[in-house]
Amino acid sequence: MNNSSVSQIVLLGFSVTQDKRVWLFIFFLLIYVLTILSNILIITLVQIDHNLHNPMYFLLSNFSFLEICYTAVTVPKMLFDLLLNNHYISLSGCITQYHFFSLCAATEHFLLVIMAYDRYVAICIPLRYNNIMSHKNCMQLIFSCWIISAFSLSVPAFSVSQLQFCGPNEIDHFFCEFNPLLKLSCTDTYIAQTIFNILSWVIILGCLICISVSYTYIISTVMQIPSSVGKKKAFSTCASHLIVVGIFYGTVIFIYLRPTVNIPFHQNKVVSVFYIVVTPMLNPIIYSFRNESLRKAALTCIQRIKGKKC
C-alpha cells in the first residue's frame, strides 16, 4: 500500500445513546450466536445423517459454512465497537475486512447459481443427475466459486491498496465497505470505482440471470407434470432456495447497483444490517422449516442424544 498519512479509520457505527448501544449489542449478539449455531447444526446434520448425503444437502452445508465466514468478517468487530465504544480500525485492517467481505459475498452469488443449477438438473434431467452432480463435480464447482471470486476481486482489492488516504478518516458505517472507503481517498478513485462498478454489475446481474434461466426451465418442466401432487413436490424442493435468493438479491441490488461514492452511505445502514446480520440467521431457519428431511434429521439426532451420543 502507498504511503498515507492516515493509519487508522474511525467506524462511526450507530449514532445511539449508551443505553441503546447496550441493547443493540445484546440483540446483535443473540442473532450472531443463533446464526453460528444454526449453520453449524445444518453442517453437522448433513455430515452425520446418511439420508442427507446427496448433492443438494452437500451444497447447503457449504452454503452454511460460507454464511459463517460471511458474518465472521464483520459482525464480531461491530459487536466489539458496540460493547467497548471503540470505533478504531487500522487502515490495512479496514482494507482487509473489505476484501474478505467482498470475497465471501461474491462466492455466495456463485454458490446460489450452483444450487439453482442443481435443482435444474434434478427436475429437468433427473436421469443424468447422479453423473452430473457427482461428489467430485460438486467439489470442483464449489472450489471454482472461491477461485473465481478471489481472482475477480483481486483487481479492485489491488486498486484500493494503491490509493492514498490523507484524511478525513471517518466512515459512517459499522464495517469497511467499498464506497465509503473510497470517499476517504485523497487520490483519483475513478479507475478503482469503474472496476468495482463493472464487477458489481457482472457478478450480481450475471448470477441473477443464470438463476432466472435455471428456474425458467424448472417452472416449464414442472408445469408439464400431470399430477398436482407431483407439481407440489417438485416446487417444494425449490421453495427454500427461491426465498433465500429473493431476500439476498433484494438487499444486494438495493445497495450495490447504485454504486457511487456521492450517495450518503448512512442511508443504507438499515439495509446493510439486514443482509449482513439478519439474512444469514434467516437462511438456515428458512431451509429448516421448509425442508422435511432436515427436520427429520434434527429430530432423529435429538432422539439419539436422549439415549446416547448423537
C-alpha positions in Angstrom: 0.0 0.0 0.0 1.2 3.5 -0.8 2.4 5.9 1.9 -0.5 7.5 3.6 -1.0 10.0 6.4 -4.0 8.0 7.7 -3.1 5.0 9.7 -6.4 4.4 11.5 -10.0 4.5 10.3 -12.9 5.5 12.6 -16.1 3.5 12.0 -18.9 5.7 13.3 -21.3 2.8 13.5 -24.7 3.5 15.1 -25.4 7.0 16.4 -27.3 6.0 19.5 -27.1 6.6 23.3 -25.1 4.3 25.6 -28.2 2.6 26.8 -29.4 1.8 23.3 -25.9 0.7 22.4 -26.1 -2.0 25.1 -29.4 -3.2 23.9 -28.2 -3.3 20.3 -25.1 -5.3 21.5 -27.4 -7.8 23.2 -29.7 -8.0 20.2 -27.0 -8.5 17.6 -25.1 -10.9 19.8 -28.1 -13.1 20.1 -28.6 -13.0 16.4 -25.0 -13.8 15.7 -24.9 -16.7 18.2 -28.1 -18.1 16.6 -26.6 -17.7 13.2 -23.5 -19.6 14.0 -25.2 -22.4 15.9 -28.0 -22.9 13.3 -25.5 -23.1 10.4 -23.2 -25.4 12.4 -26.3 -27.5 13.1 -27.1 -27.8 9.4 -23.4 -28.8 8.6 -23.5 -31.4 11.4 -26.8 -32.9 10.3 -25.6 -33.2 6.7 -22.4 -34.9 7.9 -24.0 -37.5 10.3 -27.3 -38.3 8.6 -26.8 -40.7 5.6 -30.2 -39.6 4.2 -28.7 -36.2 3.6 -25.7 -37.4 1.7 -26.7 -36.1 -1.6 -25.6 -33.1 -3.7 -28.4 -30.7 -2.6 -27.6 -31.0 1.1 -23.8 -31.1 0.4 -24.2 -27.7 -1.3 -26.5 -26.5 1.5 -23.8 -27.4 4.1 -21.2 -25.5 2.1 -23.6 -22.5 1.9 -23.9 -22.7 5.7 -20.1 -22.7 6.1 -20.0 -19.7 3.8 -22.6 -17.9 5.9 -20.4 -18.4 9.0 -17.4 -16.9 7.2 -19.6 -14.1 5.8 -20.8 -12.9 9.2 -17.4 -13.6 11.0 -15.7 -10.9 8.8 -17.9 -8.1 10.0 -20.2 -8.9 13.0 -17.5 -9.5 15.7 -15.9 -6.1 15.0 -19.4 -4.5 15.1 -20.1 -6.2 18.5 -16.7 -5.1 19.9 -17.4 -1.5 18.9 -20.9 -1.5 20.5 -19.6 -3.1 23.7 -16.5 -1.0 24.3 -17.4 2.0 22.2 -14.0 1.6 20.4 -14.6 2.5 16.8 -11.0 2.4 15.5 -9.6 0.0 12.9 -6.2 0.2 11.2 -6.2 1.2 7.5 -4.7 -2.1 6.5 -7.3 -3.9 8.7 -10.1 -1.9 7.1 -8.9 -2.8 3.5 -8.5 -6.4 4.6 -12.0 -6.5 6.0 -13.4 -5.1 2.8 -11.6 -7.7 0.7 -12.7 -10.7 2.7 -16.2 -9.5 3.0 -16.3 -9.0 -0.8 -14.8 -12.4 -1.3 -17.5 -14.1 0.8 -20.3 -12.1 -0.9 -19.1 -12.9 -4.4 -18.7 -16.5 -3.6 -22.3 -16.6 -2.2 -23.6 -15.3 -5.5 -21.8 -18.1 -7.4 -22.8 -20.8 -4.9 -26.5 -19.7 -5.2 -26.1 -20.2 -9.0 -24.8 -23.7 -8.5 -27.6 -24.5 -6.1 -30.1 -23.4 -8.8 -28.3 -25.5 -11.3 -28.5 -28.5 -9.0 -32.3 -28.1 -8.9 -32.4 -27.6 -12.6 -30.6 -30.9 -13.2 -32.7 -32.7 -10.6 -36.0 -31.7 -12.1 -35.3 -31.2 -15.8 -32.8 -34.0 -16.5 -33.2 -36.4 -13.5 -31.8 -39.4 -15.2 -28.4 -37.7 -15.6 -28.4 -36.2 -12.1 -26.1 -38.6 -10.4 -23.5 -38.3 -13.1 -23.7 -34.5 -13.5 -23.9 -33.7 -9.8 -21.4 -36.3 -8.5 -19.5 -35.6 -5.4 -16.3 -34.9 -7.4 -18.1 -32.4 -9.7 -19.7 -30.7 -6.7 -16.4 -30.3 -5.1 -14.9 -28.8 -8.3 -17.9 -26.4 -8.7 -17.5 -25.2 -5.1 -13.8 -24.8 -5.4 -14.4 -22.9 -8.7 -16.7 -20.5 -6.8 -13.9 -19.5 -4.4 -11.2 -19.3 -7.1 -13.3 -17.2 -9.5 -14.3 -14.8 -6.7 -10.7 -14.5 -5.4 -9.4 -13.9 -8.9 -12.0 -11.3 -10.0 -11.8 -9.4 -6.7 -8.0 -9.2 -6.7 -8.1 -6.4 -9.2 -10.3 -3.9 -7.2 -8.5 -5.0 -4.0 -5.2 -4.1 -5.5 -6.6 -0.8 -6.8 -7.8 0.2 -3.3 -4.5 -0.8 -1.8 -2.7 1.6 -4.1 -4.8 4.6 -3.0 -3.5 7.3 -0.7 -5.6 8.3 2.4 -4.8 11.7 3.7 -7.9 12.4 5.8 -10.6 12.7 6.9 -10.6 9.2 8.4 -14.2 8.6 9.4 -16.6 6.1 7.7 -20.3 6.5 8.5 -20.8 2.7 8.7 -20.2 -0.2 11.1 -17.8 -2.0 8.8 -15.4 -1.2 6.0 -17.3 -1.1 2.7 -16.0 -0.1 -0.7 -17.9 3.1 -1.5 -17.4 4.9 1.9 -13.8 3.7 2.0 -13.2 5.3 -1.4 -14.6 8.6 -0.2 -11.7 8.9 2.2 -9.0 8.7 -0.5 -7.2 11.9 -1.5 -6.2 10.5 -4.9 -8.2 9.9 -8.0 -10.6 6.9 -7.4 -12.0 6.8 -11.0 -10.2 3.6 -12.0 -11.0 1.7 -8.8 -14.6 2.9 -8.9 -15.0 1.9 -12.5 -13.6 -1.6 -11.9 -15.8 -2.1 -8.9 -18.9 -0.9 -10.8 -18.3 -3.3 -13.7 -17.6 -6.2 -11.4 -20.8 -5.4 -9.4 -23.0 -5.5 -12.5 -21.3 -8.5 -14.0 -21.4 -10.7 -10.8 -24.8 -9.6 -9.4 -26.8 -9.4 -12.7 -24.8 -12.3 -14.3 -25.6 -14.7 -11.4 -29.2 -13.5 -11.2 -29.7 -14.1 -14.9 -28.2 -17.6 -14.5 -30.5 -18.4 -11.6 -33.5 -16.9 -13.5 -32.7 -19.1 -16.6 -32.5 -22.2 -14.4 -35.9 -21.5 -12.8 -37.5 -20.7 -16.1 -36.6 -24.2 -17.3 -37.6 -25.7 -13.9 -41.0 -24.0 -14.0 -41.6 -25.0 -17.6 -40.8 -28.7 -16.7 -42.9 -28.7 -13.6 -45.9 -27.3 -15.4 -45.8 -30.3 -17.7 -46.2 -32.7 -14.8 -49.7 -34.0 -14.9 -50.1 -34.7 -11.2 -50.8 -31.8 -8.9 -49.1 -33.7 -6.1 -46.0 -34.1 -8.4 -46.0 -30.4 -9.1 -46.2 -29.5 -5.5 -43.4 -31.9 -4.6 -41.2 -30.5 -7.3 -41.8 -26.9 -6.3 -41.2 -27.7 -2.7 -37.6 -28.7 -3.4 -37.0 -25.2 -4.8 -39.1 -23.1 -2.5 -36.4 -22.6 0.2 -33.7 -21.7 -2.4 -36.1 -19.2 -4.1 -36.9 -17.5 -0.8 -33.2 -17.1 0.1 -32.4 -15.8 -3.4 -35.2 -13.3 -3.2 -34.1 -11.9 0.2 -30.4 -11.9 -0.8 -30.7 -10.2 -4.1 -33.4 -7.8 -3.0 -31.0 -6.2 -0.5 -27.8 -6.6 -2.6 -29.3 -4.9 -5.6 -30.6 -2.1 -3.4 -27.1 -1.5 -2.1 -24.7 -2.3 -5.0 -26.5 -1.4 -8.2 -26.4 2.2 -7.0 -22.5 2.3 -7.0 -21.5 5.9 -6.5 -19.3 7.4 -3.8 -21.5 10.5 -3.8 -24.5 8.8 -2.1 -24.6 9.3 1.7 -24.0 5.7 2.8 -25.6 6.1 6.2 -29.0 5.9 4.3 -28.2 2.2 3.6 -27.2 1.2 7.2 -30.5 -0.5 7.9 -30.4 -2.5 4.7 -26.8 -3.4 5.4 -27.7 -4.7 8.9 -30.4 -6.8 7.2 -28.2 -8.5 4.7 -25.1 -8.8 6.9 -26.7 -9.7 10.3 -30.3 -10.8 9.8 -30.3 -12.7 6.5 -27.5 -15.2 7.5 -29.7 -16.0 10.5 -32.9 -16.4 8.4 -31.3 -18.7 5.8 -30.9 -21.8 8.0 -34.3 -21.2 9.6 -35.9 -21.0 6.1 -34.3 -24.2 5.0 -35.0 -26.0 8.3 -38.7 -25.1 8.4 -39.4 -25.8 4.8 -37.3 -29.0 4.4 -38.9 -32.1 5.8 -35.6 -34.1 5.5 -33.7 -31.6 7.7 -36.5 -31.6 10.2 -36.5 -35.4 10.4 -32.7 -35.5 10.7 -32.8 -33.0 13.6 -35.5 -35.0 15.4 -33.5 -38.2 14.9 -30.4 -36.5 16.3 -32.3 -35.3 19.4 -33.7 -38.7 20.0 -30.2 -40.2 19.8 -28.9 -37.6 22.2 -31.5 -38.6 24.7 -30.4 -42.3 24.5 -26.8 -42.0 23.6 -24.4 -39.7 21.9 -25.6 -38.2 18.6 
